[in-house]
Amino acid sequence: MKKILSIAVVMLLALSLTAQDDQTAKPKKVKEPEITFETLVHDYGQIYQNDNGECEFVFKNTGKAELILTNCRSSCGCTVPEWPKEPIAPGKKASIKVKYNTGRLGVINKTITVESNATNNRVVLNIKGNVNARPAEATPENSASPLNAPNN
């Protein structure tokens, strides 16, 4: 009986040691996509009201699986992002186009949140700058045409 009990204790001890080894083992690397942007900020600088407010954020899938952008949302309705809906293969580039409404005067400081199936599944892009009123066009003091001047 003691022999059977001793064998059972030894087997139980061996079983518990192998279970601990499995828990501490490093997880296997899974092929996942990763999104890498060329830049995270676009600076419009000083622009005039109603100028072109379009910009583009270029990115690359630097991972090992297809990248899928699930959503792109801006911090306000004056900024509209457009993103690719089809999967981006590993090593391929694509872009997110952003249109800011430059009809509004003042400082630009908006964000675009990009969500995807990448390991870095949420990336925040920024646009900044300042929209100024367009200067009034100068009108000539004398609007009479020299062609209509009286002949002497």
C-alpha positions in Angstrom: 0.0 0.0 0.0 2.9 2.4 0.9 4.4 1.6 -2.5 1.2 2.6 -4.4 0.9 5.7 -2.4 4.5 6.7 -3.0 4.1 6.2 -6.7 0.9 8.2 -6.8 2.6 11.1 -4.9 5.6 11.0 -7.3 3.3 11.1 -10.4 1.2 13.9 -8.9 4.3 15.9 -8.3 5.6 15.3 -11.9 2.3 16.2 -13.3 2.2 19.5 -11.4 5.7 20.5 -12.6 4.9 19.9 -16.2 1.7 22.0 -15.9 3.8 24.9 -14.5 6.2 24.7 -17.4 3.3 25.0 -19.9 2.0 28.1 -18.1 5.4 29.9 -18.1 6.3 28.9 -21.7 6.5 31.9 -24.1 3.4 32.3 -26.3 3.8 31.4 -30.0 4.2 34.3 -32.3 1.1 34.8 -34.4 1.2 36.5 -37.8 -0.5 39.8 -37.2 -0.7 43.0 -39.2 0.9 46.2 -38.0 0.2 49.8 -39.2 3.1 52.2 -39.6 2.4 55.8 -40.7 4.9 58.0 -42.4 3.8 60.9 -40.2 1.1 61.3 -37.5 0.7 65.1 -37.8 -0.2 67.3 -40.8 0.4 71.0 -40.3 -1.5 73.2 -42.7 0.4 76.2 -41.4 -1.2 79.6 -42.2 -3.9 79.1 -44.8 -6.8 81.3 -46.0 -10.5 80.8 -45.6 -11.9 78.4 -48.2 -8.5 77.2 -49.3 -8.0 73.5 -50.1 -8.2 71.6 -46.7 -7.3 68.2 -48.1 -4.3 66.2 -46.8 -3.2 62.6 -46.9 -1.7 60.2 -44.3 0.3 57.5 -45.9 0.8 54.2 -44.0 2.3 50.8 -44.6 1.3 47.3 -43.3 4.6 46.4 -41.7 3.1 43.2 -40.2 2.8 39.6 -41.5 -1.0 39.4 -42.2 -3.6 41.5 -44.0 -4.4 44.8 -42.4 -8.1 45.9 -42.3 -9.1 49.4 -41.2 -12.4 49.0 -39.3 -13.1 52.7 -38.6 -11.7 56.2 -38.9 -13.4 58.9 -37.0 -12.7 62.6 -36.5 -13.0 64.7 -33.4 -15.6 66.9 -35.1 -17.8 67.2 -38.2 -15.6 69.7 -39.9 -13.0 67.0 -40.5 -13.9 64.1 -42.8 -11.6 61.1 -43.2 -11.8 58.6 -46.1 -10.0 55.3 -45.8 -9.5 52.1 -47.8 -12.1 49.5 -47.1 -10.3 46.6 -48.8 -7.5 44.6 -46.9 -4.0 45.9 -47.2 -1.5 43.1 -47.8 1.8 42.8 -45.8 4.4 45.3 -47.1 1.9 47.4 -49.1 1.1 51.1 -48.7 -2.2 52.9 -48.7 -3.5 56.3 -47.4 -6.2 58.0 -45.4 -7.5 61.2 -47.0 -8.7 63.9 -44.7 -10.7 67.0 -45.7 -10.9 69.9 -43.3 -13.6 72.6 -43.8 -11.5 75.7 -44.2 -14.6 77.9 -44.3 -14.2 78.2 -40.5 -11.7 80.8 -39.3 -9.3 80.2 -36.5 -6.9 77.5 -35.1 -7.1 74.0 -36.5 -6.4 71.3 -33.9 -8.3 68.1 -34.8 -7.7 64.4 -34.4 -8.6 61.4 -36.5 -8.7 58.0 -34.7 -7.8 55.1 -36.9 -9.0 51.6 -35.7 -7.8 48.4 -37.3 -7.0 44.7 -36.7 -3.3 45.6 -36.2 -1.3 44.9 -33.1 -1.3 48.7 -32.6 -5.1 48.7 -33.2 -5.8 52.4 -32.4 -3.7 55.2 -33.8 -4.4 58.9 -33.4 -3.6 61.3 -36.3 -3.5 65.1 -35.9 -4.1 68.0 -38.2 -3.2 71.5 -37.1 -2.8 75.0 -38.5 -4.6 78.3 -38.7 -7.3 79.6 -41.1 -7.1 83.3 -41.7 -9.5 85.6 -43.5 -8.5 86.3 -47.0 -7.2 89.9 -47.4 -9.5 92.2 -49.3 -8.4 92.8 -52.9 -7.1 96.3 -53.5 -9.1 98.3 -56.1 -7.4 101.0 -58.2 -8.0 104.6 -57.1 -8.8 105.7 -60.7 -10.9 103.1 -62.4 -11.1 105.0 -65.6 -9.4 103.2 -68.5 -6.5 105.0 -70.2 -8.1 103.9 -73.5 -11.1 106.1 -72.7 -9.0 109.2 -71.9 -9.8 112.3 -73.9 -7.5 113.1 -76.8 -5.7 116.5 -76.6 
